[in-house]
Amino acid sequence: MYKTTYEKSFPKGFLWGGATAANQVEGAWNLDGKGLSTAEVVQKADNRRKMSMGDVTEETLAIALADKTDDLYPKRRGIDFYHHYKEDIALFAEMGFKVYRFSIAWSRIFPQGEDSQPNEAGLVFYDNVLAELAKYDIVPLVTLSHYEMPVALTQKYNGWAGRETIAAFNRFTETVFDRYHDQVDYWLTFNEINTGTWGFHETGAIDKGLSEREQLQIRYQALHHQFVASAIATKQLHQIDSNAKIGSMLARMQTYPVTPNPEDVRAAQLEDEKNLFFTDVQARGEYPEYMNRFFGDNGIVIHMAEDDQAILLENPVDFISFSYYMTNVTQHNQVDDGVGNMAVGGRNPYLKESDWGWQIDPVGLRITLNAMWDRYRKPLFIVENGLGALDKLEDDGHVHDQYRIDYLRAHIEQMKEAIKDGVNLLGYTMWGPIDLISFSTSEMSKRYGFIYVDQDDDGKGTLKRIKKDSFTWYKEVIASNGETL
């Protein structure tokens, strides 16, 4: 639509805030009736640049189930948000948060996944969190599944590989929609759903040791079940509350060709297609044609129930959210040299990298926003973006994290440029506003927050919360609606 004017900066009502996940902050893994989740049986990594979220076998699962400690499983302890939520939310409010993204732990509500009744103590905990957010007029953005599910469903159905898990999940979603719909206007179904192609952490399905073709079959079948469950959840929410909005969530992996060689350009296009496949299904409501060849070439057959495709088509998401941490470069006959990068790909010589080897590309965020807006024409929401770093608590009692301020400033500047380009951007919840347990390696020393938490990788510390320099900076960003950077 042609207009003589355009947005010059962040719109009024832009949702500034931060994001966390239950399994990385809550702790209290064995209190008040909570069941064990898949996140809590993945051992911490022994190498800073080696992710561990998919290293689960029948043997390691049995060991984890027998282990009643948190020594090897830091996500069991988190940062004890379960007992500190009032203090933490007060700090978010002090920064001026307009929105806080958090997840509801399925295993806190249905400890075994299919219990006859929900766990009331778990529901009361989230009652209290939502009440605290309402006290400060902070909008909740709730993720329904953030890298965890009741491990009992892995034991019974091999997680999302079993179609039976759809009904279990949608009983959970209906329960929380009924309970909280009058307090929550924004929901997300599956966190970074595309990472289900990496294995257990997202699908809850054990496939380690199988051939690559067998793994792909299990993973894409599990993802299909998630697509259907997400569409059913969308239908449930709209029936319960026609004004509520529900979105998909993608780990966006913008890919550049390593050279202008047409074969490299095509290789990069294919990588982008495999990444955007997930939002194509959830936002457009159908499987894109380009995936037919990928499935055929890899011997993948998606088994569908008779009405699956109709359910997907009739219940697309209302908006698209995504995480953005890095970009990648791709070439034909790619050999991965991206050690540390969250996605497979080559290194980009024009970019710097974080302490964990994640390459930093603020301009890539503007490219991503424009490409996704052009492709879908649905509102966008950046629900994760941040810098994991080796923060140091100095002798003066402060953390001087100018590097984090520089990182976030550069990305917010590109968000503003994208809005000028015409992108409809709802908000920005940086990851994560308070130090938490790392998703990929279960370290505490990989710190993202504006708030330092006194805890080390072994769980030792007072859990005292300390404001970093970036705390004051982000407070000014929000107060000025992105004008003071």
C-alpha positions in Angstrom: 0.0 0.0 0.0 1.5 3.3 -1.1 1.8 6.0 1.6 3.4 9.4 1.6 4.8 8.9 5.1 6.5 6.1 6.9 7.4 5.1 10.5 10.5 6.9 11.7 11.0 4.9 14.9 9.5 2.4 17.3 5.7 2.7 17.4 3.8 3.7 20.5 3.0 0.7 22.6 6.0 -1.2 21.4 6.6 -4.2 23.7 10.0 -4.0 25.3 11.1 -6.7 27.7 13.0 -9.9 28.3 12.6 -13.7 27.9 13.4 -16.8 30.0 12.4 -20.5 30.0 11.1 -22.5 33.0 13.7 -25.2 32.8 16.5 -22.6 32.9 15.3 -20.4 35.7 12.7 -22.1 37.9 14.5 -24.8 39.8 12.3 -26.6 42.4 12.4 -29.6 40.1 11.1 -32.0 42.8 8.8 -29.7 44.8 5.0 -29.3 45.0 4.2 -32.3 42.8 6.3 -31.4 39.7 7.3 -34.2 37.4 10.7 -34.7 35.8 11.1 -33.0 32.4 13.2 -33.9 29.4 15.4 -30.8 30.1 16.2 -32.2 33.5 17.7 -35.5 32.2 20.3 -33.9 29.8 23.7 -33.8 31.4 25.8 -30.6 31.3 28.4 -30.4 28.6 32.1 -31.0 29.3 33.1 -28.5 26.6 32.1 -24.9 26.3 31.6 -25.1 22.6 30.0 -28.6 22.5 26.2 -28.6 22.8 24.8 -31.5 24.9 21.1 -31.2 24.4 20.7 -34.2 22.2 23.0 -36.6 24.0 20.4 -38.9 25.5 20.2 -42.6 25.1 18.1 -45.3 26.9 21.2 -45.9 29.1 21.8 -42.2 30.1 18.0 -41.7 30.6 18.0 -44.6 33.1 21.0 -43.1 34.9 19.3 -39.6 35.1 16.1 -41.1 36.4 18.0 -42.8 39.2 20.0 -39.7 40.1 18.1 -37.7 42.7 20.6 -34.8 42.7 21.2 -31.8 40.5 25.0 -32.2 40.3 25.1 -33.3 36.6 21.8 -31.6 35.7 22.0 -27.9 36.4 18.6 -27.2 34.8 17.1 -28.9 37.8 18.2 -26.1 40.0 18.0 -23.1 37.6 18.4 -19.9 39.5 15.5 -20.7 41.9 13.1 -18.3 40.2 10.4 -20.5 41.9 11.3 -18.8 45.2 12.6 -15.5 43.9 10.0 -14.6 41.3 8.7 -11.6 43.2 12.2 -10.1 43.5 13.0 -10.8 39.9 9.8 -9.4 38.5 10.3 -6.3 40.7 13.7 -5.8 39.0 12.1 -6.3 35.6 9.6 -3.7 36.5 12.3 -1.3 37.7 13.8 -1.5 34.2 10.4 -0.6 32.8 9.5 -3.9 31.1 6.3 -3.7 29.1 6.3 -7.5 28.5 7.9 -10.6 30.0 8.1 -13.8 28.1 8.2 -17.0 30.2 7.2 -20.6 29.7 4.8 -22.8 31.7 6.5 -26.1 32.5 4.1 -28.9 31.2 5.5 -31.3 33.9 4.6 -28.9 36.6 0.9 -29.0 35.5 0.8 -32.7 34.4 3.7 -34.4 36.1 3.4 -37.6 34.0 2.0 -35.9 30.9 -1.3 -37.7 31.0 -2.4 -37.4 34.7 -6.1 -37.7 35.4 -6.1 -34.2 37.0 -3.8 -31.3 36.7 -1.4 -30.5 39.6 -3.1 -27.6 41.4 0.1 -26.5 43.1 1.7 -26.0 39.8 -1.2 -24.0 38.5 -1.1 -21.8 41.7 2.5 -21.0 41.1 1.7 -19.5 37.7 -1.3 -17.8 39.2 1.1 -16.1 41.5 3.6 -15.2 38.7 0.8 -13.7 36.6 -0.5 -11.7 39.6 2.9 -10.3 40.2 3.2 -9.2 36.5 -0.2 -7.6 36.7 0.9 -5.7 39.8 3.5 -3.9 37.6 1.4 -3.7 34.4 3.8 -6.1 32.6 2.2 -8.0 29.7 2.8 -11.7 29.9 3.9 -13.6 26.7 3.6 -17.3 27.5 5.4 -20.1 25.8 3.6 -23.4 26.0 6.6 -25.7 25.2 10.1 -24.4 25.7 12.5 -27.4 25.2 10.8 -29.6 27.8 8.0 -32.1 28.2 7.2 -34.7 30.9 9.9 -37.4 30.5 7.2 -40.0 31.2 6.0 -39.3 27.7 9.4 -40.1 26.3 9.3 -43.4 28.2 5.8 -44.2 27.0 5.6 -42.9 23.5 9.2 -41.8 22.7 8.0 -38.2 23.0 6.6 -36.4 20.0 7.5 -39.4 17.8 4.3 -40.9 19.1 1.1 -39.5 17.8 -0.5 -40.1 21.2 1.5 -37.1 22.5 -0.7 -34.7 20.5 -3.8 -35.4 22.7 -1.7 -35.2 25.9 -0.3 -31.8 24.9 -3.7 -30.4 23.9 -5.2 -31.4 27.2 -2.4 -29.4 28.8 -3.0 -26.4 26.5 -6.7 -26.4 27.1 -6.1 -26.5 30.8 -3.9 -23.5 30.9 -6.0 -21.5 28.3 -9.0 -22.1 30.5 -7.1 -21.0 33.6 -5.2 -18.0 32.3 -7.0 -16.7 29.2 -8.3 -13.6 31.0 -4.7 -12.7 32.1 -2.7 -13.6 29.0 -3.2 -12.1 25.6 -0.1 -13.4 23.8 0.9 -17.1 23.5 3.5 -19.1 21.7 3.3 -22.8 21.0 6.7 -24.4 20.5 10.0 -22.6 21.2 12.4 -22.7 18.2 10.4 -25.6 16.7 12.9 -26.0 13.8 15.6 -27.2 16.3 13.6 -30.4 16.5 15.7 -31.5 13.5 18.6 -31.7 16.0 16.9 -34.3 18.2 15.9 -35.0 21.8 15.9 -31.6 23.4 12.9 -30.4 21.3 11.1 -33.6 20.3 11.7 -35.7 23.5 12.4 -38.6 21.1 15.5 -40.8 21.7 17.1 -41.5 18.4 20.9 -41.4 19.2 22.8 -44.2 17.5 20.4 -44.6 14.6 21.4 -43.9 11.0 21.0 -40.3 9.7 18.0 -41.3 7.5 16.3 -43.0 10.5 17.0 -40.0 12.7 15.5 -37.6 10.0 12.4 -39.8 9.7 11.8 -39.8 13.5 12.5 -36.1 13.8 10.3 -34.9 10.9 7.5 -37.2 12.0 7.7 -35.8 15.5 7.7 -32.3 14.1 4.5 -33.1 12.1 2.8 -34.1 15.3 3.9 -30.8 16.8 2.5 -28.9 13.8 -0.9 -30.6 14.3 -0.8 -30.0 18.1 0.1 -26.3 17.5 -2.8 -25.9 15.1 -5.2 -27.5 17.5 -4.0 -25.3 20.3 -4.6 -22.3 18.1 -8.1 -23.4 17.5 -8.6 -24.0 21.2 -7.4 -20.5 22.2 -9.5 -18.8 19.6 -12.6 -20.6 20.8 -11.9 -19.8 24.4 -10.9 -16.1 23.7 -11.4 -14.6 20.3 -9.2 -11.6 21.2 -6.1 -13.6 22.3 -3.2 -14.0 19.8 -1.0 -17.0 19.4 2.2 -17.2 17.5 4.8 -19.6 16.2 8.5 -19.4 17.2 11.5 -20.1 15.0 15.2 -20.1 15.5 15.9 -17.9 12.5 19.1 -19.0 10.7 19.6 -16.4 7.9 22.1 -17.9 5.5 24.4 -16.1 3.0 26.2 -17.8 0.1 29.9 -17.9 0.6 30.5 -16.6 -3.0 28.3 -15.4 -6.0 28.9 -18.8 -7.6 25.3 -19.9 -8.5 25.9 -23.3 -6.9 26.7 -21.5 -3.6 23.7 -19.2 -4.0 21.4 -22.3 -4.5 22.9 -24.0 -1.5 22.2 -21.0 0.7 18.7 -20.8 -0.7 18.1 -24.4 0.2 19.3 -23.9 3.8 17.0 -20.9 4.1 14.1 -23.0 2.8 14.7 -25.7 5.3 14.7 -23.1 8.0 11.6 -21.3 6.8 9.7 -24.6 6.2 8.5 -24.4 9.8 6.9 -20.9 9.6 5.6 -21.8 6.2 3.6 -24.6 7.7 2.5 -22.7 10.8 1.8 -19.3 9.2 0.5 -20.5 5.8 -1.2 -23.6 7.0 0.3 -26.1 4.6 3.5 -28.0 3.7 5.5 -26.1 1.0 6.1 -27.9 -2.3 9.9 -27.5 -2.0 10.0 -29.9 0.9 8.6 -32.7 -1.2 12.0 -33.2 -2.9 13.9 -32.9 0.4 11.7 -35.6 1.9 12.0 -37.8 -1.2 15.8 -37.4 -1.5 16.2 -38.4 2.2 13.7 -41.2 2.3 11.4 -39.4 4.6 7.7 -40.3 4.6 5.4 -38.1 6.8 2.5 -40.2 8.1 -0.6 -38.1 8.5 -4.1 -38.7 9.8 -6.9 -38.0 7.3 -7.8 -34.5 8.6 -4.3 -33.3 9.5 -3.8 -31.1 6.5 -7.3 -29.5 7.0 -6.4 -28.8 10.6 -3.2 -27.0 9.6 -4.9 -25.0 6.9 -7.8 -23.8 9.0 -5.7 -22.8 12.1 -2.6 -20.7 11.1 -0.9 -18.6 13.8 -1.7 -15.0 14.3 1.9 -13.7 14.4 5.4 -15.0 13.9 8.1 -14.8 16.6 11.7 -15.8 16.3 15.1 -15.8 18.0 18.0 -14.1 16.4 21.6 -14.7 17.5 23.7 -15.2 14.3 23.9 -15.8 10.6 25.7 -18.4 8.6 27.4 -18.8 5.3 26.8 -21.8 3.0 28.5 -23.3 0.0 27.8 -26.3 -2.1 29.5 -29.4 -0.7 29.5 -27.7 2.6 31.9 -28.9 5.3 30.9 -27.5 8.7 33.6 -25.4 10.3 31.2 -23.5 12.5 32.3 -24.8 15.8 30.3 -23.0 18.5 27.8 -21.5 16.1 24.3 -22.7 17.0 23.7 -23.8 13.4 25.8 -25.7 10.9 27.6 -23.5 8.5 30.9 -21.8 7.6 32.5 -18.9 9.3 32.0 -15.4 8.0 35.3 -13.5 7.8 33.5 -10.1 8.1 32.0 -10.8 11.5 33.3 -10.9 15.1 32.2 -13.7 17.5 31.2 -14.1 21.1 33.1 -16.0 23.8 31.2 -19.1 22.7 32.0 -18.7 19.0 28.6 -17.3 17.9 29.1 -14.8 15.1 27.7 -11.4 15.6 25.7 -9.8 12.7 23.4 -6.9 13.6 22.7 -6.1 9.9 21.6 -9.6 9.5 18.7 -8.9 11.8 17.4 -6.2 9.5 17.8 -8.5 6.6 15.9 -11.2 8.5 13.0 -8.9 9.5 12.6 -7.6 5.9 12.6 -11.1 4.4 10.1 -12.5 6.9 7.8 -9.5 6.6 7.9 -9.8 2.8 7.2 -13.5 2.9 4.4 -13.7 5.4 2.8 -10.2 5.9 2.0 -11.2 9.5 3.2 -9.2 12.6 6.7 -10.2 13.8 8.0 -10.4 17.3 11.7 -10.8 18.2 11.5 -12.9 21.3 15.1 -13.8 21.8 18.3 -11.9 21.1 21.3 -11.5 23.4 24.9 -12.0 24.1 26.3 -14.8 26.2 29.5 -13.7 27.8 32.0 -14.4 30.6 30.9 -11.6 32.9 33.1 -10.8 35.8 31.9 -9.4 39.1 34.6 -6.8 39.9 36.0 -5.8 43.3 33.7 -2.8 43.3 30.7 -5.1 43.3 29.6 -4.3 39.8 29.6 -6.0 36.4 30.8 -3.5 33.7 29.4 -5.2 30.6 29.8 -2.5 28.0 30.2 -5.3 25.4 26.6 -6.3 26.0 25.4 -2.8 25.7 27.3 -2.4 22.4 25.8 -5.7 21.1 22.2 -4.9 22.0 22.5 -1.3 20.8 23.7 -2.4 17.3 20.8 -4.9 17.0 18.2 -2.4 18.2 19.5 0.2 15.7 18.8 -2.4 12.9 15.4 -3.1 14.3 14.6 0.6 14.0 15.8 0.6 10.4 13.6 -2.4 9.6 10.6 -0.5 11.0 11.5 2.4 8.7 11.5 -0.2 5.9 7.9 -0.9 6.7 8.2 -4.0 8.9 5.3 -4.6 11.4 7.3 -5.4 14.6 5.3 -6.0 17.8 8.1 -6.1 20.3 11.5 -7.3 21.6 12.2 -9.6 24.5 15.9 -9.9 24.8 17.4 -13.2 26.1 17.7 -13.4 29.0 17.3 -10.4 31.3 18.7 -12.3 34.3 21.6 -14.8 34.3 20.3 -18.3 33.9 21.4 -21.9 33.1 22.6 -22.1 29.5 20.3 -24.1 27.2 23.0 -25.7 25.1 25.7 -26.6 27.7 23.9 -26.1 31.1 26.6 -23.7 32.2 26.0 -20.8 34.5 29.1 -19.0 33.4 27.5 -18.2 30.0 25.7 -15.1 31.2 23.2 -13.0 29.2 21.5 -10.9 31.9 21.1 -7.3 32.9 21.1 -8.9 36.4 24.0 -10.9 37.7 23.1 -14.0 39.8 25.7 -15.2 42.3 25.9 -18.8 41.3 28.7 -20.7 39.6 28.7 -23.7 37.2 28.7 -26.1 40.2 25.7 -24.4 41.8 27.7 -22.7 44.5 26.8 -19.1 45.5 24.3 -17.0 47.4 21.9 -16.5 44.5 22.1 -12.8 45.2 20.8 -10.6 42.3 23.1 -7.7 41.3 22.4 -5.1 38.6 25.0 -4.8 35.8 25.8 -1.6 34.0 23.5 -2.8 31.2 20.5 -2.7 33.6 20.6 1.1 33.7 21.2 1.3 29.9 18.2 -0.9 29.0 16.0 1.1 31.5 16.8 4.2 29.5 16.1 2.5 26.2 12.7 1.5 27.3 11.9 4.8 28.9 12.7 6.6 25.6 11.0 3.9 23.5 14.3 3.1 21.7 15.4 6.7 21.1 18.2 6.7 23.7 20.7 4.1 22.8 
